[in-house]
């Protein structure tokens, strides 16, 4: 996710979609990354112990009428809605969206921004796969899975990559509208979508809640790191001038 900005009358770049206090003190961004990584580390310690927490079991079982059932609680339309939501965080959908936006950026003569967006998403995928390999956490066996799954459980790829991809797109949209109201709308919508995708994975029984929390933390930390890199590159003139795409 990248931080966009516009030149102000004095010629100094003015960031559009991060709070003014963050603009004045970039250390806040680094502190946020540190906090997210700390929380991820706490979750990872529990995962490394190979003992699913009582919290994980309680939440998953609370969403089932019986541990032997693959169908979660609620009417049938809720299950279908969860499947629709979870598909929005799949690798295929996220890659299609990412390359579509990147293609637009290349056509708009923003190759630097497009390349950094691709690096953010593809790099996030590589990081997530590395973490999955390191922790090798089995999928929840407390209940039967509704959809089919093919990878290990921690951290959730849906949670990680949806945070990176949708927040990045929201940031790019926010660059077009300097109004703080639009900025808040785009970022809130992206965050809501990311949260709903993560919750759908728990509801379908394919992830422990801590898988989702870990994915959100590492995804958000990665995204904020990309914001900082984008800001440095823009201010140094190494990529396109920071004006709306």
PyMOL commands that set and color helices and strands:
alter all, ss='L'
color gray80, all
select helices_A, chain A and resi 20-24+27-48+54-62+76-87+91-107+111-135+157-176+180-203+209-235
alter helices_A, ss='H'
color red, helices_A
select strands_A, chain A and resi 5-7+13-15
alter strands_A, ss='S'
color yellow, strands_A
deselect
rebuild
show_as cartoon
